[in-house]
Amino acid sequence: MTNSRRPAIALLPELVKNQIAAGEVIERPASVVKELLENALDAGASRIQLDLEEGGVALVRIVDDGCGIAPDEIPLAFASHATSKLSDVADLDHIATLGFRGEALASIASVARCRMFSRVRGSPLGAAVEIEGGRMGEIRESGGPEGTRIEVRDLFFNTPARRRFLKATATELGRVLDVVQRLALAQPGVGFVVTHDGRRAFEVEPAMDLRARVRRTFGAELADALAPVEAHDGDTVLAGFVAPPRFARNDTTRQMWFLNGRPLRDKILSRVLKDAYRGFIVDGRQSVAFLSLTMDPAKVDVNVHPAKAEVRFRDERRMFGFLVAQLRAAVSALDMATPGERMVDALSRREGAPAAPRQFTLPAPAWTPAPERTARELPVLVRETPVESFAPEPSSTLLGPRSDELPRSAEVPVRAEPIRGPLLQVGRTYILRGTDDGFEIVDQHALHERLTLEDLKAELARGTVEVQRRLVPELVEVGGAQAELLEPHLEALGKIGLHLSRFGAGTIAVNGVPARLRRPDPAALVHEVVAAIERTGSAPGAEDLLEEILHRTACRSSVMAGDELSELEMRALLARARDNDNSQTCAHGRPTRVRFTLADLEKAFYRR
């Protein structure tokens, strides 16, 4: 028998409302730590002690030296939507504090056993109170240092279903430490000490700057390789560090943004770094950076996410352009060569240091001279290099004069760093050259691919991309849906040298391809373009898709691994690279060279 009575509308009890709010704000011990640390920082703390047990599930204790809470305000501190950081709706337009909603303590106290002591600066005594499951005990006078101490025990003791969703102790501890480390990096001038089950797990001193905090948190190798960034756009200040691409990771755990001291995980800012590192980092890898934005709080809305992890900029387009331009310039100036020291260290770890000098037997030479061949088998490696000693005639090809058209007595001009001594090609893939303090191993395909890409981009900007016209168009079957997808973008594709047209319902006619392509495969080109449009959803005029197509064109137009180069061709390639600011990575973000110093060699031979 069904119940026909209409349920009556009623206000929820305060405890139920707080537990519902806790479901949005307090997910795990890391959430508790985040909210309490933000309160301590907003109170002006300069030193914060965090003690944990069982990853924070059994205990989270935070002690700070902030301004404290007056005894008569303690009940309000644990009341929902009570805060000292906002007074009216207009304050939401310029929030300068880390916390502001007044939900954290009420939510935490509703799902845990809490104890608080607080003493206002200058007051002879403080006050203490205990709260269990949202029920507050008597507030009593108590002695103790200035500041606030709050203990949160037995998280979710009264909501066992939620407690069952918590992970292993190590996992919860890792998430807590991530929160602490981000706040420690965001707040220079504040000291943090973290203990877990009585053992010290993390510490930074108040006097440490950002680089020192990165060194303490992530190690000296990363900290020493960081390059500083500093730029202004009106009253907006960008500062911090970017890391060379070789430190890229599979995750974003070391990609940190701070806005007015607030750590963020913002999609827009993640896209900024992706664009800043485009072409310098391998696809799928995530850059490493520690960047701080300081700006007028009125220019950003932080009240858009329950955990305050995302923000909304008032002038998003201008902010995006400013950040990408400044960061891309900083990334372009990085030293992207892979240091030989890393390889030496890896080899030492695998083999271990020798107990005694080793005896080596040198094998008989197995090398024989390669047969003679002409440089015309390879794409041109020199493009209008201004070498007065031979001054070649302008070439009719886009790539400039072929290297075998140059006099054999030609010398590469000396500019920033002379290319001295003989060059050695190893495995018909790598070029070995000496430097003032060691030697470099250059990947010939990766380097030539980058130089070709830069030439293609320059030609595109000038509108001078040359096209190899086909006497008979090649027809490529793509299907009706793909042909419809491609048709609106045919004009834009023509600008990069790929001349296509519709030929029936599901067929594309290839009328011309970029003249730089060594062995053009029209069908493969068309399918790659269709796949790129489907993947990005962008028109080929969009920078990211256009660069993707140019990357593929550059790859097809460059010398390959296995191509034999003459010494003149190797010198020409290195000379072109010396005059190009972006020659340290290939079009796909791989490094073009590995650099060994004399110190690396001494380390490899156990001389140091």
N, C-alpha and C positions, 0 to 999 in steps of 0.2 A: 504494500500500500504506500503510495507516494505521499510525501509531505507537501501540502499545498500552501503552507504558510510562507509569506514573503519575508526574506531575511531583512532585518532592520539595519539601517546605516548607523554606524557608531564610530566614534573616535578610537583609534588604537591606543592601548596603554603605552606609556612613555618607554617602558623597557622593550616592548615589541618594536616600537619605532626605532630605537637605538640599535637593536639587533639587526633589523632590516638595513639600516644605514651601515652597520658594520660589514654586512655582506658586500657592499660596494667599495668600502674604504679599506677594511682589514681582511686580507686574503690569507696571510701567513705571517710568521714572525718578521720577515723583512718589511712588511707593511707597517707593523707596530714600530719598528726601529726607525723607519723613514719619518713617520709622523712625529715621534718624540724627538728625534734629532732636529727636525725643522722647528719645533717649538723651542728647543734649547738655543738654536742659532738666532731665532727671532728675539729671544730674550737677551741677546748680546753676549752669549758665552764665548770665552776665549780658550777654554779647555773643557773637553767632554770625555768622560769615562763611560764605556759601554761594557757591561759584563753579561755573558750569555751562558746558559746551560742547555744542553741537548738541542743545540742549534737555535735556541731562542724559544722553543716550545715550553720548556720547564721554567725558564726565567729570562727576562730582559730587564736589566737594571741600567738606568742612565743617570749619571750624576754630572751636573753642569755648574758653572760659576756665574750664571746669568743674573738678571735683576730680581728673580724670585716672584712669588705670588703672595699677596696679602692674605691673612687668615680669613677675612670676611669675603674674599673673592673665590676661595677654593670651591664652594658649592657651585658657583657659576662656571668655573673651569671645567667641571664634569657635566654641565648641562648642555643639552643639544642646542646647536646654533647660538652659542654664547661665545663671544670673542672680543679681544681688545684691539683687533687689527682693522675692523671696519665699524663705521658708525651709521652710514646711510648708503643708499643705492649708488650715489655718485662716486663713492670710493672704489666701486668695482671697475671703474674706468682707468684707474692708475694704481694697481696693486703693487706694492714694493716689498711685501713680506713673502716668506716662503709658504706659510699657512695663512688662511683667512676665513675658512668656512665655519669653524667652530664645531666640527663634528668628531674630531679624532679622539679626544679623551673620553667623550660619552660613548663612542662606539667601542673603544678598547675596554672600558670598564664594564660594559654589558656582557662581554664574552670572556672575562678573565678575572683573576683575583689581583687587585691592585693595592698598592700602598704608596702614599706620597708624603714627602717632607719638603717644605719650602720655607726659606727665610729671605725676606726682602733686605736688600743692601742697606746697611746702617741701622737695622733693627736689632735689638738685643736678643730676641727670641724668634723662633719660627713656629710653624704649626704642622701637625701631622694628621693624616686621616687614612682609613682603610675602606675599600669598596670591594664588594664581592658580588659579581653578577649584576651590577648596576645598583646595588643597595649600599648606600653610603652610611658609614658609621659616624661616631662622634668626632668632631674636630677638637684636638687638644693641643695645648702649648707644648713645645718641645725644643730642645737645644740642638745645635748643629751648625755647620758652616753656611755662609751665605750662598744662595743659589737654590737649586731644586734637585731632589733625588726622587725618582719614581721607579717602582718595581712592578713588573707585570708577570704574574706567575700563572702556570697551568692554562695556557691559551686554549680557548674553546672547550673548557671543562664542562660547560653547561650546554654545549651544542656538539655532541659527539659525532654527528654525521659529518660536520665540517672538519673535525679533527682527523677523521679517517682519510681525508683527502690530502693531508700533509705528507711530504716526502720523507726520505731518510734524513738522518741528522746531518750528514755531510752535505746533502743537497740544500737543505734549509740554511745551513751555515754559509754555504757559498753565495746564496742569494742575499743574505744579510751583509756579508763582506762587500759584495758588489755595490749595495746601497751606500755603505759607509765610505768606500773608496771614491765613489763619484762625488759625494758631498765633501770629502776631504780635498779632492782636486778642485772643486768649485769654490772652496772657502779658504784661500790662503790667509794666514793670520790666526787660524783656529787650530788648536792641537787636538788630536784624537788618539785615544788608547782603547783597544778592543781586547778583551780576554774571553776565552771559551773554555769552560770547565777548569778554570783556574790557570790556564796557560795563555800567554800573550800571543794574540793572533795578528795584530796590526797596530802600527803606531806611526804618527807623524807629529813633529814638533811645530809649535805655532810659527817659528821663524822660517820654516821651509817655504821656498817659492814653488811655483808650479813644476819646474823641471826637476827640482829635488824631490818633490812628491811623486812624480812619475818614476824617478829612479828608485825610490823606496818601494813603490807599489809594483812596478813592472820590470825593474832591472836596469843596470847601467848601459847595456848595449843599446836598448831603445832610447833611453834618455839622452845619451851622447849623440845619437844620430838625428835627433829632432831639429828641425829648422824653425826659427821664430817667424811669426806672422803678426803684423801690426798695421792697421789701416783705420781711417776715419771717413765717415760719411755724415757730415753735420755733427750732431751730438751722439751719433751711433759709433761705437768703438769696437773693432774686432781685434782680438789679441789671442795669443796662444802658440801652438806648435803643430806642424804637420810632419809626418814621418815618410821617409823614402818608400817607394812601392815594394821593396823587398820585405818589408815588415807586414805586408797585407795578410789578412787572415780569412778564414772561412765564415767568421761571425763578426758581429759589430760590437763586441764587448769592449774593444779599445777605441771605439769611435765615440767621442764624448763631446757634447755641446753643453755650455753653461750660459744661461741668460740671467743677468743680474744676480748671479750667485745660485741660480736654480738649475740643477741637472735636468736635461731634457732628452727624450727619445722621440724626436719630431720627424715626421715624414718629409716635410719640406727641407729641413736641414740635412737629412740623409741624402736627399736628391742633390742638394748643393755639393756635397762631397763627391757624389758619383760623377757629376758634371765636371768638377774641378780635376778629378783624376782620370777623366776619359782619355783613352789612348796611352796612358802611362801605367795602367794596371791591368792584369789579366782578367778577362770577363769572369764573373762569379766570385771574385775575391773582393774583400772589403778593406778599405783604406784604414789607416790608424791616424787619429788626430785628436788633439785636446784643445778645444777652442772656446773662447769666452766672448759673449756679446754683452756689452753694456749700453743701455739705451733708456730713453724716457719711458717709464712704465705706461704712460698714456698711449704709446705707439704699439702696444701689444696686449692681447687679451689672453690671460692665463686661465680664465675660468671656463674652459671648454672641455675638460677631461676630469673624471672623478679623481684620478691619481695625480692630476696636474702635470702629466708627462708631456702633453702636447700643448701648443700655443697657436694663436692666430695673429699674424702681423697685420697691422692696419694698412700698410702699403707693401703688400707681399711681392709685387712685381719688382719694385725698386730694390727691396731688400735682397731678393734672389739674385738679381743682376750684379749688385755690389759685391755680395759674398762670393759668387762664382768667379768674377773677374779677379778679385784680390787673391783668392786661394789658388786659382789656376796659375797665376803669375808666380806665387810662392812654390807651387809644386814643380813648375817648369825649371826653377833654379836649383832643384835638389840634385845631389850627386846620386845617380841611379845605378851606377855600375855595381855589380855584385862584388863585394870585397873578398879577396882570396883568403883572408883570415878565417872566414866562416867555414870554408872548405877544409882548410888545414885543421881547424878545431874538430870538425866532424870526422875527419880521417883519424885524428888522434884518439877520439873517443871510441871509434870502432876497433882500432888496432891496439891502443894502449901504448905507453912509452916503452921503448926497448930496454931490456935489462942490460944489454951489452951491445957494442957496435956490431952491426950486421955485415956479413960478407955478401957482396953482390957480384954475380957473374954477368958480364955484358953479352947479350946475344950478338951473333953475327949480323951485320947490316942487311936488312931485307928490302931497303928502298932502292928503286931503280928510277931513272929519269922518266918523266911522262913524255909521251910522244908529242911532237910539235903540233900545234893547231892554231888557228887564227882567232883573234878576239871577236870576229864577226859572229861567232856562234853564241855570244852572250849579249844581253841587253847593254846599252851604253851606260857606263859608270860615271862619265864626266858630263856635266851640263854647264856650258858657258863659264867654266872656271877661269877667272882673269889671270892667266899666267903669261907674263910679258915675254918670257923666254921663247915661247913658240907661237903665241897669239893665233889660235886656229881660226879658220874661216867659219862664219856662222853656218850651222848645220840646218838642213831643211827638215830634220826630224825634231820632234818635241824634246827628245832627250839630249840634244846637242851632239857634238862630234863624237864619233866612235873612238875608243882609245887606240885602235890600231891605225887611225888616220893621223895620229900625232907623231912627231919626230921622236925617235928613240932617245935622243939626247935631252928631251924635255925634263925639267925639274919641277917638282911641286913647290909652290911658293911657301915661304916661311911666314907664319902669322903668329897666333897665340902660342903654339907649341910645335916646334919643328918635328917632322917625321924622319928621324935619323935612322941610319943603319939599314941592314937588310930586313926584309919582311919574309915570313915563312907561312905558307898555307898548309894547314894540318887537316888531313882527311878530306881535302877539297871542300871544307865547310868552315873552318876557323882560320883567322888571320892572327898570327903572333907578331907583336911589335914591341920594341923596347920603349920604356919611358925613362924620365930622369931618375926615378927612384924605384924602378922595378920593371914590370912588363904588363901588357894587356893581351887578353885573348878576345878577339872580336868575332861575333857570329855574322858572317858575310850576308846571309839572307836577311836576318833581322835588321841589320843596319841599312842595307839597300832598300828594304821594304819601307822603313821609316822615311828615308830621303825621297823615295818615289811618292809616298803619300803627301809629303809636304809640297812637292812640286805640283801634284794633282790639285791640292787645295789652293795653291797660288794661282794656277791656271783657271780654276773655277771662279775664283774671285775676280780675275781679269776678264773672264768670258772668252778665254782662248783655248779651250779644250779641243784638241784635234781629233777627228773621227776617221776611222778606216771604213770607207764605204764598201758595201758588198755589191758586186755586179749582179748577183742573183740573191735576193733576200732568202734567208733561211727561215723555214717555218717551224714553229715550236708549238706542240699541242699542250695546252695547260688546263683545258676544261672551261666551261662557260662561266662558272662562278669566279674563277681566278682571273679570267679575261676581263670580266666586269670590274673586278677589284683593281686591276691594273690600269684600265683605260683612263680614269681621271688623272693619272699621274704621268702620262706619256710625255707631256711637254716638259715637266720637271726632270724626268730621266734624260731627255735630250740634252739638257744643260751639262750633264756630266759625261756626255759622249755616247750614251746608249740610245740609239734611235730605233724605236719600236713603233709598230702600228697594228691595228686589228686586221685579221684576215679570216673572216668567217666568225661563227659563234664562239668557238673555243680555241682559236688558233691565234698566235702572235707572230708577226713577221719581223725578223731582225734585219734592219736595213743598214745598220752601222754600229760599230763598237769602238771604244776608246783606242786610239792608235798605239797607246803604250803597251797594250796586252801582247805578251810574247806568243802564246798559243791560245788564241781566243776559242772558247767553247760557248757559242751563243745559247744553246739550250740550257746549259748549266747556269749561265748568267741570268736568264729569264726566270728560272725556277728559284734562284737565290733571291732575286728581287721580290718575287711574289711571297716567298717565305718571310722575308724581312718586313714587308707591309703587313702580313697577317700577324706577325709576332708583336710589332710595335703599335699597330693601329694608326700609324702616322703617314702623312703624305711624304714623298721623297724630298720635298722641299724642307722638311724638318731637319734640324742639324744632326740629331742622333742617327736617323735613318740614312741621311746622305753620307755621313761619315762611315757608316757600316758598309755601304756599297763601295765607297772609295777605298776602304781598307781591303776589301776583297780584290779590287782592281789593282791596288798597289802590290798585293801578294802575288798576283798572277804576272806582274810586270817586272819582277825583280830576279836577280840571280838566285839560284837555288843551292841548297846543300848538295854537293856533288859536282858543282860547276867549277872547273879549273880556271883560276885567274892568273894572269901574268903579274909580275911585280909592278909594272906600270899601272895595271888596272887596280891592283890593291892600293897603290899610293893614291890614285885618283879617287877611289872610294873613301879613303880615310881623310883626304883633303876636303872633300865635299862635307863629310861629317863634322870636320872641325869648324866649318863656317855655319853649321846649323844648330840652333839652340835646343832643338827637340830630338837630338840623335841618340839619346841614352836608352830609349826603349823602342821596340818595334811597334807597328800599328796595333798589335794586340796586347801591348803592355808588357811584353817580356823584355828583360834587359838585353842590350845589344853587346855588352862586354863584361868580362870578369877582370878585375884589376888585382894584381899581386904586387906588394911592396917588398923591398929588401927585408923588412922585418918579418914578413910572412915566410920568405924563403929561409931565413935564419931559424924561424920557428919550425918549419917543416924538416929541416936538417938537424934539429936539436942543437943548434948553436946558441939558443937563448931559452 
